[in-house]
Amino acid sequence: MYDAPDVGELVPPNRTLMGPGPSEVHPRVLRAMSTPLVGHLDPSFIDLMDETQDLLRYAFQTDNEWTIPVSGTGSASMEAAIGNLVEPGDTFLAPTNGYFGDRMAEMARRAGGDVVYVDAPWGEPLAPDAVAAAFDEHQPDVFGFVHAETSTGVRQPDVPELTRIAHEHDALAIVDCVTSLGGVELRVDDWDVDVAYSGPQKCLSCPPGASPLTLGDRAMEKVLDREEPSRSWYLDLSLLEGYWGEDRSYHHTAPITNVYALREALRLVAEEGLEARWDRHRRVAGGLKAGVEAMGMEMNAAEAFWLPSLNAVRVPGGVTDGDVIDYLLEEYDLEIAGGLGDLSGQILRIGCMGHGAREETVSYLLVALAGALESLGADVDPSGGVEAARHAF
Ligand SMILES: Cc1ncc(COP(=O)(O)O)c(C=O)c1O
């Protein structure tokens, strides 16, 4: 017999989550997660699945029948999108301007696709001209790009133009909306997006575990006409259709509690109204931006591509990103993050998402950041941040 480990009761620290996600969870979502479990085929759960799908359609602004929460984190909905749409031998066009574009490329490669690239530097969006040129050169079957690049704080503008280029070349467009759904303007049908996927732990302020995915008819036709099944059984949408489609038959045991949570998070979106929610993110994150700029720091993304849900701020002189991040966590129980890939060590990533996108959390962040920068001896004047934010609010 092995000895039973002596592990104490769970007492997590009480953090304020202002990194790239997970974000602050709304108390109503936490309450929904502590309600009794029912079976994944219980009639009450079937109703709740319908409601969750309707709420997801609203958040995505689509009437796509094929709109579901995928069991797993954002990477699961991402892999469901790419792994089902990309068939062996397909050409997949991927962006080079961020960490998550790289992940799209890697998933497409593993699905048997030939990956080609459209270039833009980290910290900039894709230019429609460059996308059109890449289409002319490579004639891809599927084009993937990121609407809200969490690694750089860049919002991809011109989404309808990019999907138009794809459709003129008979290709399908997959859009990563992990850090935009529920926080930044996104209109799947108006923008003619074939497939959009997201995660619940960003602007929906829900714990990770059930991740939004929507597919239009063109995309679903391709999935159902595949010559060979997708390489993943778990994420095979033609099989998942049995559970989330009309039959409601067993495929795998849905993460019931995560679906409860997502439903409640989406109810909050519907109550607030999507446009009001997009406005709130812009207004509150605008205060955050004004605050850090008043302290002498610089945003990484140009104003035209600024992503309110993820504010990438250049690390000021005299400090390292790690020092600031550690100080905030230790002294203020506040989580932010550093840069990834090409921007590693160069930026601080500050989330302003969902329930965290409130004046009080941003004010706390600015007070804490000023404390950290002053104590660590950064080459900035950290006073005045809160005041600038207050004016901007
Ligand atoms: C833009 C983007 N895509 C995909 C993902 C992957 O999501 P997850 O970490 O939930 O698997 C993330 C996570 O941060 C993301 O920011």
The ligand as an SDF file (V2000), in Angstrom:
LIG
                    3D

 16 16  0  0  0  0  0  0  0  0999 V2000
   -6.3290   33.9700  -29.4920 C   0  0  0  0  0  0  0  0  0  0  0  0
   -6.3200   32.6630  -28.7670 C   0  0  0  0  0  0  0  0  0  0  0  0
   -6.5550   31.5290  -29.4450 N   0  0  0  0  0  0  0  0  0  0  0  0
   -6.5620   30.3300  -28.8440 C   0  0  0  0  0  0  0  0  0  0  0  0
   -6.3170   30.1990  -27.4860 C   0  0  0  0  0  0  0  0  0  0  0  0
   -6.2990   28.8440  -26.8530 C   0  0  0  0  0  0  0  0  0  0  0  0
   -7.2170   28.7410  -25.8160 O   0  0  0  0  0  0  0  0  0  0  0  0
   -6.9860   27.8170  -24.5380 P   0  0  0  0  0  0  0  0  0  0  0  0
   -5.7570   28.2770  -23.8410 O   0  0  0  0  0  0  0  0  0  0  0  0
   -8.2400   28.0350  -23.7500 O   0  0  0  0  0  0  0  0  0  0  0  0
   -6.8710   26.4080  -25.0100 O   0  0  0  0  0  0  0  0  0  0  0  0
   -6.0470   31.3420  -26.7430 C   0  0  0  0  0  0  0  0  0  0  0  0
   -5.7520   31.2520  -25.2970 C   0  0  0  0  0  0  0  0  0  0  0  0
   -5.3320   32.1890  -24.6750 O   0  0  0  0  0  0  0  0  0  0  0  0
   -6.0560   32.6000  -27.4000 C   0  0  0  0  0  0  0  0  0  0  0  0
   -5.8170   33.7180  -26.7220 O   0  0  0  0  0  0  0  0  0  0  0  0
  1  2  1  0
  2  3  1  0
  2 15  2  0
  3  4  2  0
  4  5  1  0
  5  6  1  0
  5 12  2  0
  6  7  1  0
  7  8  1  0
  8  9  2  0
  8 10  1  0
  8 11  1  0
 12 13  1  0
 12 15  1  0
 13 14  2  0
 15 16  1  0
M  END
$$$$
